[in-house]
C-alpha cells in the first residue's frame, strides 16, 4: 500500500522542483541557502526562506522515504574522534560511521573521558539494533566492558 504524494497544489513551483529541493536538503544535509544556490545554478530563482518552508511542510515525508530507501546499516561501525574548536573553546567530536561510509551519529562533547564515551555509546546504541562487538577500533575497551549488558 503506497502513500499518496504530498499535496503540492497551490504552490508556484512544480512538484518536481519542490521535491528536488527537499531531497537535496535532506539527502546531503545542506542548509536552505545551499539549496537556494544549487537551484540558482540550474536557473531556478527561489529564496532560502521558501526552501525552509518547503522543508517544514514536506520534509518529514521525504526524510522517511530516504531512510527507508537507504536500507540497512552496515554490520561494522567505525569511530572517528577529533578535537574541534567552536566559539573559541576546544570540544571533542565523536562520529560513528558504518562500513558503507554512512554517518550513523555525530556528537560534540566538552570532555574526553570515560563518562563522556559511555554517554556517546549509550546514545548511539539506544535506537540501534547492534551489539558492542561490532564497533571498531577497540581503543575503548574499558567503555565496552562498562556498557555491555
C-alpha positions as CSV (number, residue, x, y, z in Angstrom):
1,X,0.0,0.0,0.0
2,X,1.7,3.2,-1.1
3,X,1.2,6.6,0.3
4,X,-0.4,9.4,-1.7
5,X,2.1,12.1,-2.9
6,X,2.3,15.2,-0.8
7,X,-0.2,17.9,-1.7
8,X,1.7,20.3,-3.9
9,X,-1.5,22.1,-5.1
10,X,-1.4,25.9,-4.8
11,X,2.4,26.3,-5.0
12,X,4.0,28.5,-7.6
13,X,6.7,25.9,-8.4
14,X,6.2,22.5,-9.9
15,X,6.1,19.4,-7.7
16,X,9.4,18.2,-9.3
17,X,11.2,21.4,-8.2
18,X,9.8,21.3,-4.7
19,X,10.6,17.6,-4.2
20,X,14.1,18.1,-5.6
21,X,14.8,21.0,-3.2
22,X,13.6,19.0,-0.2
23,X,15.5,15.9,-1.4
24,X,18.7,18.0,-1.7
25,X,18.1,19.4,1.8
26,X,17.7,16.0,3.4
27,X,19.9,13.7,1.3
28,X,23.1,15.9,1.5
29,X,22.4,17.7,4.8
30,X,22.5,21.1,3.1
31,X,21.4,24.4,4.5
32,X,18.5,26.3,3.0
33,X,20.9,28.8,1.5
34,X,23.0,26.0,-0.1
35,X,19.9,24.5,-1.7
36,X,19.0,28.0,-2.9
37,X,22.4,28.3,-4.6
38,X,22.2,24.9,-6.2
39,X,18.8,25.7,-7.6
40,X,20.0,29.1,-8.8
41,X,22.8,27.3,-10.7
42,X,20.1,25.4,-12.6
43,X,18.3,28.7,-13.4
44,X,15.5,28.4,-10.7
45,X,15.2,31.5,-8.7
46,X,13.9,30.7,-5.2
47,X,14.7,32.2,-1.8
48,X,16.2,30.3,1.1
49,X,13.0,31.1,3.1
50,X,10.9,29.3,0.5
51,X,13.2,26.3,0.7
52,X,12.9,26.4,4.5
53,X,9.1,26.5,4.3
54,X,9.1,23.5,1.8
55,X,11.3,21.6,4.3
56,X,8.9,22.3,7.1
57,X,5.9,21.3,5.0
58,X,7.2,18.3,3.1
59,X,10.4,17.4,4.8
60,X,9.2,14.7,7.2
61,X,7.7,12.6,4.4
62,X,10.9,12.9,2.3
63,X,13.1,12.1,5.2
64,X,11.2,9.0,6.0
65,X,11.3,7.8,2.3
66,X,15.1,8.4,2.2
67,X,15.6,6.4,5.4
68,X,13.5,3.6,4.1
69,X,15.3,3.6,0.7
70,X,18.8,3.8,2.3
71,X,18.4,0.3,3.7
72,X,20.1,-1.4,6.5
73,X,23.1,-0.1,8.2
74,X,26.4,-2.0,7.8
75,X,27.5,-4.6,10.3
76,X,30.8,-2.9,11.1
77,X,30.9,0.5,12.7
78,X,34.0,2.8,12.9
79,X,34.5,5.6,15.3
80,X,36.2,8.9,14.4
81,X,37.5,11.0,17.3
82,X,38.9,14.5,16.9
83,X,39.3,17.9,18.5
84,X,37.4,20.8,17.1
85,X,37.3,24.5,18.2
86,X,33.8,26.0,18.4
87,X,33.4,29.6,19.6
88,X,36.9,29.6,20.9
89,X,36.5,26.6,23.1
90,X,38.1,23.2,22.4
91,X,35.5,20.5,22.0
92,X,35.7,16.7,21.4
93,X,33.8,15.4,18.3
94,X,32.9,11.7,18.1
95,X,31.4,10.3,14.9
96,X,30.2,6.8,14.2
97,X,30.3,5.6,10.6
98,X,29.2,2.3,9.2
99,X,31.1,0.1,6.6
100,X,29.5,1.9,3.7
101,X,30.6,5.3,4.8
102,X,27.1,6.4,6.0
103,X,27.2,8.6,9.2
104,X,25.3,7.0,12.0
105,X,25.7,9.6,14.7
106,X,27.7,12.7,15.5
107,X,28.2,14.1,18.9
108,X,30.2,17.1,20.2
109,X,31.2,16.9,23.9
110,X,33.2,19.2,26.1
111,X,35.1,16.4,27.8
112,X,37.2,13.5,26.7
113,X,36.9,10.9,29.4
114,X,35.3,7.6,30.0
115,X,32.0,9.0,31.2
116,X,31.6,11.0,28.0
117,X,32.5,8.0,25.9
118,X,29.9,5.9,27.8
119,X,27.3,8.6,27.2
120,X,28.1,8.6,23.4
121,X,27.9,4.8,23.2
122,X,24.6,4.7,25.1
123,X,23.1,7.3,22.8
124,X,24.4,5.6,19.8
125,X,23.0,2.2,20.7
126,X,19.8,3.4,22.2
127,X,17.8,3.1,18.9
128,X,20.2,0.9,17.0
129,X,19.9,-2.9,16.9
130,X,23.6,-3.8,17.2
131,X,25.9,-5.2,19.7
132,X,29.1,-3.6,21.0
133,X,31.2,-6.3,19.4
134,X,30.6,-4.7,16.0
135,X,32.4,-1.5,16.9
136,X,35.9,-0.7,15.6
137,X,38.5,0.2,16.7
138,X,38.8,-1.4,20.1
139,X,40.5,1.6,21.7
140,X,37.7,2.0,24.2
141,X,37.9,-1.4,25.8
142,X,37.0,0.0,29.2
143,X,33.9,1.6,27.8
144,X,32.9,-1.6,26.1
145,X,33.1,-3.5,29.3
146,X,31.2,-0.9,31.2
147,X,28.3,-0.5,28.7
148,X,27.9,-4.1,27.7
149,X,24.8,-5.8,29.2
